[in-house]
Amino acid sequence: MSEDPFVYVYVRVANEVEAEIRSGRLPHGARLPNEREMGAQYGVAPGTARRAVKELRDRGLVVTLPNKGTFVVAPTT
């Protein structure tokens, strides 16, 4: 993960996941790890991972289905 001191950590995590989506490493329909697993994967707190997922939802890259998980949707560009 890049260490830009002028960017919030949750934005850095969201940018990293977005790069994985756009590269195809996380394809359409792929399920993201839960907040605890994502936090461990990126070395951040679960709350930071939660905020990163919200950022990804705001960007239109993922959708969260209650009691099912968060899934990648096809990026528009």
C-alpha angles and dihedrals in degrees: 000000000000117000105222104163092205097060126077114249093240090055090051090052091047090049091051093050091045090054089052090050094048092046091053095244086117103040129198109290095022114142117233118225117262119265095267093048092044090049091053092045094053098031096245137117119272090247090057090050089050090053091048090054090050088052090051090050090050089052090053094241100116139026126209119216113196113249090003107068142243119304136191116248124199110279113240095223 
